[in-house]
Amino acid sequence: EMEEGTPKRRGAGYDTQPERELKLARQRLKRSIEDLEVSNEELKSANEESQSTNEELQSANEELETSKEELQSINEELVTVNAELQGKIEELTVVNDDVRNLLDNTNIATIFLDKQLRIKRFTPAATKIVNLIPTDIGRPLNHLVFNLELPVHAEAKKVLETLIPNEMEVRNNEGRSYLSRIMPYRTVDDLVDGVVITFTDITESKRALVQQEMLDSIGVLRERDLRSWVPGPGWANAIGHTADLLMMLARSPHLGVTELQRVLDAIADRLLTPAPVVFVHHEDERLAYATLNVLRRNLIDRTWLVAWLDRFTAAPGQESWRSAYASEAESAARANVTAFLRSLYFQLILTESPPPDAQRTSDAVLVTIRRADIGFYDLA
């Protein structure tokens, strides 16, 4: 038995309060350590992942830097190419302006066609040949009406098929003359890509040429040797051949009123000039035919024509032909004048293509014959 006042001792295996708390604290510490270790592992794993991500980001950043440098290099190349292209554009603009001004200022009507003979482009001068407007670009050539004596579409098609250029002189409905050139359109690589048609106005040069031929012919009319046949050389017939040339020139639209009047005056001068030769080889008829072609142009004023006919009623400087019989040369001139007037009269009334107002003109010629041929016609 225990003494009184001595604490009772618990049985074996029974923990005291402090022990239990210590035990619980140890358990909690252990769990905390375990949790800490787990957290530490997770943090370690996260750190490794962060390092890996950082490395990837660094690698990506390096790639981006490389791409940035490449882009900068490409951008510099693009800037250089753009500057070159801008320079080319400016050069092309200048060339295009030069070509446009050249085509406009040379006043050459030009039409560009593609392989299907459709309008690609045309110059302002081309609108004088055909009624073209900007909306006609792309329109087939055979839809257009040309004021020319030329089948333009057929000729252009022929050139495109044969590649043989075509050049000819043509006239429009107003009588102006043009030199037409139809040629294959070739690219820089020498490939045929259509047709080019040009029309050069040669009216003034043609007029100058015809007028010069007229002046030369008038000069021949002043030839002193009027023989048609020359023993030895043979036929000369300067007057007859010149009359034929004047007849052709009179038909030319390039001779106006003034030039036609000069032709008639030259014929009168030749006939009225005293000469020891009477025309017997149809010179009078050929001069009359040249006169008839002048009258067919219907440009000679009637008052001027009547005054021209009055020249034949007398020898130059005389009141009539009465004194002509005293001179062989003047007598020959009188014979040539009357023969010419008779030929002109009969051509006026018998021709199948009489000039306008032919009846009045033939009447005026007949009056001139009666006044000029004293002794053969009744003037009472």
MOCOR-V924851 format. One record per residue. N is the residue number from 1. RES is the residue in one letter. PHI is phi in degrees with one decimal (999 if undefined). PSI is psi in radians with two decimals (* if undefined). OMEGA is omega in degrees with one decimal (NA if undefined). Layout:
BEGIN
{{N RES PHI PSI OMEGA} {N RES PHI PSI OMEGA}}
END
This chain:
BEGIN
{{1 E 999 2.60 -177.7} {2 M -90.4 2.71 179.3} {3 E -74.7 2.71 -178.7} {4 E -70.7 2.36 -178.5} {5 G 95.7 -0.15 178.8} {6 T -89.8 2.29 -177.5} {7 P -63.3 2.61 -180.0} {8 K -81.2 2.44 179.7} {9 R -93.2 2.33 -179.0} {10 R -74.1 2.96 -179.3} {11 G -76.7 2.85 -179.4} {12 A -62.8 2.44 179.9} {13 G 86.9 0.05 179.2} {14 Y -98.6 2.07 -176.3} {15 D -88.3 2.59 177.3} {16 T -85.4 2.98 -178.2} {17 Q -60.2 -0.83 178.3} {18 P -60.8 -0.65 -178.8} {19 E -64.8 -0.71 -179.0} {20 R -65.0 -0.72 -179.3} {21 E -65.9 -0.67 178.2} {22 L -64.7 -0.71 179.7} {23 K -63.4 -0.78 178.7} {24 L -62.9 -0.70 179.9} {25 A -63.1 -0.71 178.9} {26 R -63.5 -0.73 179.4} {27 Q -62.3 -0.76 179.9} {28 R -63.2 -0.72 -179.9} {29 L -62.6 -0.70 -180.0} {30 K -63.6 -0.77 179.9} {31 R -65.3 -0.64 179.4} {32 S -65.0 -0.71 178.6} {33 I -64.1 -0.73 179.7} {34 E -63.5 -0.79 179.3} {35 D -62.0 -0.68 179.8} {36 L -64.8 -0.70 178.2} {37 E -63.9 -0.73 178.5} {38 V -62.7 -0.79 179.5} {39 S -62.0 -0.68 179.9} {40 N -63.4 -0.71 178.2} {41 E -63.5 -0.75 179.5} {42 E -63.7 -0.74 178.1} {43 L -63.4 -0.67 178.6} {44 K -63.4 -0.78 179.1} {45 S -63.9 -0.74 178.9} {46 A -63.5 -0.65 179.1} {47 N -64.6 -0.73 177.9} {48 E -63.3 -0.73 177.9} {49 E -63.7 -0.69 178.4} {50 S -64.1 -0.73 177.7} {51 Q -62.4 -0.76 178.9} {52 S -62.5 -0.76 178.7} {53 T -62.8 -0.69 179.7} {54 N -63.5 -0.72 177.3} {55 E -62.8 -0.73 178.4} {56 E -63.6 -0.72 178.9} {57 L -64.5 -0.70 177.0} {58 Q -62.1 -0.75 178.3} {59 S -62.9 -0.76 178.5} {60 A -63.3 -0.68 179.2} {61 N -64.7 -0.70 176.7} {62 E -62.4 -0.72 177.9} {63 E -63.2 -0.71 178.4} {64 L -64.4 -0.68 177.8} {65 E -62.9 -0.76 178.1} {66 T -62.6 -0.78 178.8} {67 S -62.2 -0.67 178.9} {68 K -62.4 -0.74 179.0} {69 E -64.8 -0.72 178.3} {70 E -63.1 -0.76 178.9} {71 L -63.2 -0.69 176.8} {72 Q -62.3 -0.72 178.3} {73 S -65.2 -0.76 178.2} {74 I -63.5 -0.71 179.7} {75 N -62.7 -0.70 177.6} {76 E -64.6 -0.70 177.2} {77 E -64.3 -0.72 179.0} {78 L -63.7 -0.68 177.7} {79 V -62.6 -0.74 178.8} {80 T -64.2 -0.81 179.1} {81 V -63.1 -0.71 179.6} {82 N -63.0 -0.70 177.7} {83 A -64.4 -0.71 177.8} {84 E -64.7 -0.77 178.7} {85 L -62.7 -0.70 178.0} {86 Q -61.8 -0.70 176.7} {87 G -63.7 -0.73 178.1} {88 K -63.7 -0.72 178.9} {89 I -61.7 -0.75 178.5} {90 E -64.2 -0.71 177.7} {91 E -63.4 -0.78 179.0} {92 L -63.4 -0.65 178.0} {93 T -63.3 -0.77 178.5} {94 V -63.3 -0.79 179.6} {95 V -62.4 -0.75 179.7} {96 N -62.6 -0.72 177.6} {97 D -64.6 -0.71 178.9} {98 D -62.4 -0.79 -179.2} {99 V -64.2 -0.76 -179.5} {100 R -63.1 -0.79 178.8} {101 N -65.5 -0.64 178.2} {102 L -62.3 -0.84 -178.9} {103 L -65.8 -0.66 -179.1} {104 D -71.1 -0.72 -174.0} {105 N -81.8 -0.39 176.5} {106 T -77.9 -0.19 176.9} {107 N 57.1 0.62 176.5} {108 I -100.2 2.11 178.3} {109 A -70.9 2.08 -177.1} {110 T -130.6 2.35 178.2} {111 I -127.5 2.20 178.2} {112 F -102.0 2.29 -178.7} {113 L -121.6 2.61 174.3} {114 D -87.6 -3.00 -177.2} {115 K -66.2 -0.40 177.6} {116 Q -91.7 0.21 -179.8} {117 L 57.4 0.74 173.2} {118 R -105.1 2.62 -176.1} {119 I -66.2 2.15 174.7} {120 K -100.9 -0.69 -176.6} {121 R -167.1 2.72 176.5} {122 F -152.4 2.72 179.8} {123 T -92.3 2.77 179.7} {124 P -56.0 -0.61 -178.8} {125 A -64.5 -0.40 -179.3} {126 A -67.6 -0.38 -179.9} {127 T -70.0 -0.25 176.1} {128 K -80.3 -0.35 -179.3} {129 I -92.2 -0.70 -178.8} {130 V -142.5 2.58 -177.6} {131 N -75.3 1.51 -179.3} {132 L -104.6 2.48 174.4} {133 I -132.3 2.81 -176.4} {134 P -53.9 -0.56 -179.0} {135 T -73.2 -0.08 178.0} {136 D -79.6 -0.11 176.5} {137 I -59.9 2.21 -177.4} {138 G 92.5 -0.08 -178.9} {139 R -83.7 2.43 178.2} {140 P -62.2 2.51 -177.6} {141 L -62.2 -0.63 -176.5} {142 N -73.1 -0.03 174.3} {143 H -86.6 -0.17 -175.9} {144 L -96.7 2.65 178.8} {145 V -110.7 2.04 179.5} {146 F -95.4 2.42 177.8} {147 N -87.1 0.90 -174.9} {148 L -134.0 2.71 174.2} {149 E -87.6 1.02 -175.7} {150 L -155.3 2.24 174.7} {151 P -77.0 1.44 -170.5} {152 V -58.9 -0.81 -176.7} {153 H -62.8 -0.78 -179.3} {154 A -63.4 -0.71 179.8} {155 E -68.6 -0.68 178.9} {156 A -65.7 -0.71 178.3} {157 K -63.6 -0.71 179.3} {158 K -63.3 -0.75 179.5} {159 V -64.4 -0.71 -179.9} {160 L -65.1 -0.58 -179.1} {161 E -79.9 -0.68 -174.8} {162 T -97.9 -0.33 -176.1} {163 L 61.6 0.37 176.7} {164 I -100.9 2.06 -179.0} {165 P -60.1 2.63 179.9} {166 N -119.9 2.28 178.0} {167 E -137.3 2.24 179.1} {168 M -157.9 2.83 177.7} {169 E -96.1 2.26 -178.4} {170 V -132.5 2.87 177.5} {171 R -126.1 2.63 175.2} {172 N -96.1 -3.10 -175.8} {173 N -68.7 -0.27 179.8} {174 E -94.8 0.03 177.5} {175 G 88.8 0.09 178.4} {176 R -81.4 2.56 -176.8} {177 S -102.7 2.46 179.3} {178 Y -134.6 2.56 170.7} {179 L -96.6 1.96 -177.6} {180 S -94.0 2.27 174.5} {181 R -126.8 2.19 177.5} {182 I -120.5 2.06 -173.4} {183 M -134.3 2.68 174.6} {184 P -64.3 2.48 175.4} {185 Y -89.4 2.04 -177.2} {186 R -111.9 2.42 177.6} {187 T -81.7 3.13 178.4} {188 V -62.0 -0.53 178.9} {189 D -85.6 0.21 178.1} {190 D 64.5 0.57 175.3} {191 L -99.8 2.40 179.0} {192 V -77.9 2.12 -176.4} {193 D -128.0 0.50 178.3} {194 G 140.8 -2.68 -175.6} {195 V -138.5 2.53 173.8} {196 V -117.2 2.25 179.0} {197 I -117.7 2.23 177.0} {198 T -125.0 2.56 176.5} {199 F -129.9 2.01 179.5} {200 T -103.6 2.14 -179.6} {201 D -71.8 1.99 -179.9} {202 I -114.5 0.38 -177.1} {203 T -58.3 -0.85 -176.6} {204 E -66.5 -0.73 179.0} {205 S -66.8 -0.66 176.8} {206 K -65.4 -0.73 179.0} {207 R -61.7 -0.76 179.2} {208 A -63.2 -0.69 179.8} {209 L -65.7 -0.80 -179.6} {210 V -64.2 -0.72 179.3} {211 Q -64.9 -0.65 177.7} {212 Q -66.5 -0.70 176.5} {213 E -62.8 -0.65 177.8} {214 M -63.5 -0.79 179.5} {215 L -63.7 -0.69 177.6} {216 D -63.5 -0.69 -179.9} {217 S -67.0 -0.72 177.6} {218 I -61.7 -0.64 177.4} {219 G -63.8 -0.66 178.7} {220 V -67.3 -0.58 178.8} {221 L -61.5 -0.38 179.7} {222 R -86.5 0.07 178.5} {223 E -55.1 2.35 -177.9} {224 R -82.4 -0.52 178.9} {225 D -85.4 1.77 -174.3} {226 L -97.9 0.17 -178.7} {227 R -66.7 2.40 175.9} {228 S -81.5 -0.68 179.9} {229 W -117.2 2.23 179.3} {230 V -115.0 2.07 179.9} {231 P -54.6 2.27 -178.5} {232 G 101.2 -1.37 179.1} {233 P -64.1 -0.59 -178.9} {234 G 103.0 -2.46 -175.6} {235 W -69.8 2.28 172.5} {236 A -113.4 -1.10 174.0} {237 N 45.2 0.93 -179.2} {238 A -58.6 -0.68 -177.8} {239 I -68.8 -0.79 -179.0} {240 G -62.8 -0.83 -179.4} {241 H -65.8 -0.67 178.5} {242 T -66.9 -0.65 176.5} {243 A -61.7 -0.70 178.0} {244 D -62.7 -0.72 179.3} {245 L -66.2 -0.74 178.0} {246 L -63.1 -0.62 177.0} {247 M -61.3 -0.77 179.2} {248 M -66.9 -0.72 179.7} {249 L -65.0 -0.61 -179.2} {250 A -62.2 -0.45 179.6} {251 R -79.0 -0.28 -175.5} {252 S -69.3 2.33 176.5} {253 P -70.2 -0.15 -178.5} {254 H -83.1 -0.09 174.8} {255 L -100.8 2.18 179.2} {256 G -97.4 -2.87 -176.8} {257 V -58.8 -0.85 -176.7} {258 T -59.7 -0.79 -178.4} {259 E -66.4 -0.70 179.4} {260 L -65.9 -0.64 176.4} {261 Q -64.7 -0.64 178.2} {262 R -66.2 -0.63 177.4} {263 V -62.7 -0.82 -179.5} {264 L -64.8 -0.70 178.9} {265 D -64.3 -0.66 178.9} {266 A -65.2 -0.68 177.6} {267 I -63.9 -0.76 179.2} {268 A -64.2 -0.75 179.8} {269 D -59.8 -0.72 -179.4} {270 R -64.2 -0.76 -176.8} {271 L -71.7 -0.61 -175.5} {272 L -84.1 -0.28 -180.0} {273 T -73.4 2.15 179.7} {274 P -55.9 2.31 -179.0} {275 A -149.2 2.54 -176.1} {276 P -82.7 0.41 -177.1} {277 V -129.5 2.22 172.2} {278 V -95.2 2.24 -177.5} {279 F -68.0 2.17 -179.4} {280 V -128.9 0.04 -178.7} {281 H -117.2 0.78 173.4} {282 H 66.2 0.35 175.9} {283 E -61.9 -0.68 -179.7} {284 D -62.0 -0.71 -179.1} {285 E -68.0 -0.66 -178.4} {286 R -72.5 -0.64 173.8} {287 L -66.6 -0.65 178.0} {288 A -66.1 -0.66 180.0} {289 Y -68.8 -0.62 174.7} {290 A -63.1 -0.72 178.1} {291 T -64.0 -0.72 179.2} {292 L -59.2 -0.71 -179.8} {293 N -69.6 -0.53 173.6} {294 V -65.6 -0.77 -178.3} {295 L -67.2 -0.53 178.3} {296 R -64.4 -0.42 178.0} {297 R -68.8 -0.33 176.7} {298 N 57.7 0.69 178.6} {299 L -112.3 -0.24 -176.6} {300 I -84.1 2.18 178.8} {301 D -66.3 2.46 -176.7} {302 R -62.3 -0.69 179.5} {303 T -60.8 -0.75 178.7} {304 W -65.2 -0.71 -178.1} {305 L -63.8 -0.75 179.2} {306 V -62.8 -0.72 177.9} {307 A -64.6 -0.63 177.8} {308 W -65.4 -0.74 178.3} {309 L -64.6 -0.58 179.9} {310 D -62.6 -0.41 179.4} {311 R -62.5 -0.48 -175.5} {312 F -83.6 -0.08 -175.3} {313 T -79.9 -0.17 -179.5} {314 A -154.0 2.75 174.9} {315 A -67.7 2.63 -179.5} {316 P -53.2 2.21 179.3} {317 G 79.8 0.07 -179.8} {318 Q -118.3 2.88 178.6} {319 E -87.2 -0.32 179.5} {320 S -158.7 -3.04 177.1} {321 W -94.5 0.16 -174.5} {322 R -60.7 -0.64 -178.1} {323 S -79.9 -0.09 -175.6} {324 A -64.7 -0.48 -176.5} {325 Y -68.5 -0.27 -179.3} {326 A -82.1 -0.20 -178.1} {327 S -129.7 2.26 -180.0} {328 E -62.0 -0.74 -178.6} {329 A -66.7 -0.75 179.0} {330 E -69.5 -0.60 177.8} {331 S -65.3 -0.69 177.1} {332 A -65.4 -0.68 178.0} {333 A -63.0 -0.73 178.8} {334 R -61.9 -0.73 179.4} {335 A -63.7 -0.72 179.9} {336 N -67.1 -0.66 179.2} {337 V -64.6 -0.87 -178.0} {338 T -64.4 -0.67 177.7} {339 A -63.8 -0.71 178.5} {340 F -63.2 -0.82 -178.4} {341 L -63.4 -0.69 177.6} {342 R -64.1 -0.78 178.3} {343 S -60.2 -0.74 180.0} {344 L -64.8 -0.71 -179.5} {345 Y -61.6 -0.87 -177.6} {346 F -68.5 -0.59 176.5} {347 Q -66.4 -0.65 178.9} {348 L -64.5 -0.66 -175.3} {349 I -91.7 -0.27 -176.9} {350 L -108.5 -0.29 -176.3} {351 T -64.2 2.55 176.7} {352 E -79.3 -0.24 178.9} {353 S -126.2 1.26 -177.7} {354 P -70.3 2.63 175.8} {355 P -72.2 2.85 176.2} {356 P -57.3 2.47 178.5} {357 D 59.4 0.68 -177.4} {358 A -62.8 -0.58 -177.4} {359 Q -64.6 -0.82 178.9} {360 R -63.7 -0.66 179.7} {361 T -66.7 -0.76 178.7} {362 S -64.5 -0.63 176.3} {363 D -62.9 -0.73 179.7} {364 A -65.6 -0.67 177.7} {365 V -65.0 -0.72 -179.8} {366 L -63.6 -0.70 176.5} {367 V -61.7 -0.71 179.2} {368 T -64.4 -0.69 178.6} {369 I -61.4 -0.77 -178.9} {370 R -64.9 -0.64 -179.4} {371 R -76.1 -0.51 -174.9} {372 A -87.9 -0.58 -172.0} {373 D -96.9 1.19 -178.2} {374 I -59.8 2.29 176.2} {375 G 101.6 -0.23 -179.1} {376 F -115.7 -0.34 -179.1} {377 Y -124.7 2.48 -179.9} {378 D -77.3 2.03 -178.9} {379 L -98.4 0.08 -177.5} {380 A -69.4 * NA}}
END
